[in-house]
């Protein structure tokens, strides 16, 4: 809840947040075939050289989705 904009989305039940028991890089999965992976960085620091994958092939998209699903399954619900 360190981020007010995120706390508002959770409070309004627009998103679900969980806390992982292992370190996870910041990343986004967009519609199952576009991904953004951020380099590790300190909170509040803006990183401009992130990896963006557009039109990921099925094997890569499946691998990334499966990895996220395993993190999600093992995480603890917040909120």
N, C-alpha and C positions, 0 to 999 in steps of 0.2 A: 504493500500500500504506500510505498515511497513515491509513487507517481500518481498525482491527483486525477489525471485524465483516465488512467487505467482503473483506479479505484471506482470512479464514476461508472465506467462500462460494466464492471463486475457488479456494483450495487444495483444497476438497472437490468441485470441479468442478460446483457447483450453479448457477453463473452464469459467463458469459464477459464479460470486460472488454476494451475496446480504448481506445487513446488517439488522440484526434482531432488532426489537424493544424490545425484551425481552432476558434475558441471556439464552444462549444455551451452553450446555457442548460440548466439542470437541468429535465428534464421526464420524465413517465411516460406510457406508453401502456398502458392497461388494457383488455384484451379487444377492442381494435380500435375502440371507439366512445366510450371515456371517456379524457380526457386531463387532465394537470395540468402547467402550465407555471409555473416559478418565476421571480420577478424576479431579476436578477443580484444576488449578495450575497457578502460575504466568507465564507471558510471558517469554520465553527463558528457563524455567525450564524443565528438562527432567523427565518424570514420567515413572516408570518401572513397576508399579502394576496396569495396566489398566484391565478392563473387556473385554474379547474377547469371543464372542458367535459364535460357529461354528455349522453349520447345524441347524439353528433356526427352530423351528416348525412353521407352517403356521400362527397360531394365533399371536405369538410373532413377526414374521417377518412383518405381516400385520400391527400390532399396531405400530411398530417402523417406518415403511414406511409412515403410515398415519400421525404420529406425525411430521416427517420431512416435509411432504407435507404441513401441516398446517403452520409450521414455514416459509417455502419457500413462500407460498402464501401471507403471511402478511409482508414479508421483503421488503426492498427497494433496487432496482437494483443499483449496483456500476459500475464504469468503463466508 
